[in-house]
Amino acid sequence: MAIKIRFGGYQGDNSVHTRGARVFCDTLQRIAGDAVEVEFRQNIVDDGRKASDLLSMTEAGELDGCYFSSSYLAGRVPELALFDQHFAVPNRRQAYAVLDGSLGQRLTSEVAENTGFLVLGYWDNGLRQISSVGTAIRSPADCAGLKLRTLASDDHQRVFRALGFEPVTIDVRDLPDAVATGRVDAQENPLTNIYNFGLHDTHRTITLTGHLLGVALVLFNRAAVESWPEDVRRVVETAVAEATAAQRRFAEEDDDICAKALTEAGVSLIELSAEEHETLAGAARAEVDKTRQRFGADLVALFEADLAGARA
């Protein structure tokens, strides 16, 4: 009898996550053949669920796997907050080195020990930029008093508060309405989300801060995976690896595609000077240091070693 594997997401057809998930499902079905039956619930929001319900649905066994931002699990696995160091990782290549290196392996173990999940992959959740109704965000003075939607992470909120924003948490399901109705003055997301969620219809200025490369964990229900035969586990791991390579490629390509589409739609994409970028990073540094101080020296050393290896 075929093993049914149910994978969930929360985005539309053009999402780099949806496309990555389809690569996973197609690859798994191709490799495993009749041994598995794959079901992809592309967007649980269409079923009236919150996007964040993916986590509880997967951990409870309603789904076998999903993708979701690592920040939402940092409360249970504090070590994941190492990915929430704003302005700390200069580019994608170095970010991938951290995810695929010794630190990524360590964090995979921490998630397994502290939750009902297994991490089988690390996806590119996009370089996060700041969109706003009015002025570009070139300095902390431009942030003062603006309500900014950010993720449900204390570390994120502390950083944006230090920059001068009033951070608020809103589920991604409700974000387009919050932007359109003016509940928030600004928000931060990758260009692909800003474009595909239609946020640029209201937020006509995007400052390319690149302050964080978000990480989406590819999570599976640990008990389900452990119940599968060894050969099924191996083909699932292979399919996730292929999907991860594809998803990261989609994410990089989509930045260029969405930047062009946004510009053609009349949106202002603001490049920061090196000095302006450092001014924002400097204003956030004390809060980023507070995040880092929570971790043992060995964990920080893994992070720094993987970064240094990528620079070489």
Summary of the structure (lengths in Angstrom):
residues: 312
radius of gyration: 19.2
end to end distance: 49.8
largest distance: 62.5
contacts: 1050
relative contact order: 0.18
helix: 55%
strand: 22%
